[in-house]
Amino acid sequence: MTALALHRHRPPFALVLVLALSTWLTAWLINAPLADWLAFDVLGLQRGSQIGDAIAFFLLDVPKVLLLLLGIVTAVTFIRSYFPPERVRGLLAGRGVLAGTVAAAGLGVVTPFCSCSAVPLFIGFVEAGVPLGVTFAFLISSPMVNEIAIVLLWGLFGPQIALLYMGAGLAVAIVGGLILGRMRVERWVEPWVLEVRAGGGTMTFDVHLSVEQRLRDAWTYTLELVRKILPYVIVGIAVGALIHGFVPTDLIASIGARSNLLALPIVVLIAIPLYANAAATIPIVEVLLGKGLPLGTTLAFMMAIVAISLPEFMILRRVIQPRLIGLYAAVVIVGILIVGFLFNAIGL
């Protein structure tokens, strides 16, 4: 069969989209009762038992997080197709320090930063004349205020916690960028990076793609992303299930109590080497909050895992010197601690 014949027999795109949305919504609605049925009827586990609660949590959260990932990443990637790195670079170049820093932090939310793109993005921003403080605001907000994490938090805990997380992360990114920008950190950038500053760079993004093609590309990207991170998500949910079923609530609540001033710094230090993507941390956050850990301590734990990435620092070492990496990490850690203590102090 020729390509033309295949094209003629392809279902209308609108019909495919409606069927996909209907399937997603149906799966979301039946997920909870299906998980209970599998755990307590099919497997015969006892409600209220440690193993029963742990397995029921796992069976519920795996499809729930997977559905959120498939739906939200596709939507966000579709939106992000209108804001490729070249356009982001152009939007940031030539702005004032304050406006540029705020814009960079906001753009970091919809253009997630990853280790593989650290070097070209950094060089591209420098090449376009973007101040380093503005660039660091982008680098802080991209992993910390991850759009996937925002939507997962919204779907699991409601808008209040999701918006608090987003606001806190943006505040850390903006203040951190302003602080680093005033410290004249250019002297700690590798000389070869500054040598590429040669009047901007060319923008090559394609504005002519159709909506259908953008959605198809977004779906392809989403499937590839989910395939890569699914093992980490499952491990995260498994850890959350074990905590949910076997770790006593009183133990976690006492260790992380607001009155224990050392709890928050210890949690952040523990999180630093636990490199993970935002999606993998959500099930653990869900359980820790349910066990009584204060919101500030829980969000600090999550932020530290996703924002203080050792692999990211190793790649950034190609373009900035160790003292600047250390300063960047210190600013982020202090910001996370301030956010955690503030949220705990006001009783959230």
Secondary structure as UniProt FT lines:
FT   HELIX           3..9
FT   HELIX           13..36
FT   HELIX           37..42
FT   TURN            47..48
FT   HELIX           50..80
FT   TURN            81..82
FT   HELIX           85..92
FT   TURN            93..94
FT   HELIX           97..110
FT   HELIX           115..117
FT   HELIX           118..127
FT   TURN            128..129
FT   HELIX           132..144
FT   HELIX           147..157
FT   HELIX           159..182
FT   TURN            183..184
FT   HELIX           185..188
FT   HELIX           191..194
FT   TURN            195..196
FT   HELIX           211..246
FT   HELIX           249..255
FT   TURN            258..259
FT   TURN            261..262
FT   HELIX           263..271
FT   TURN            272..273
FT   HELIX           278..290
FT   TURN            291..292
FT   HELIX           295..307
FT   HELIX           310..316
FT   TURN            317..319
FT   HELIX           322..345
FT   TURN            346..347
//
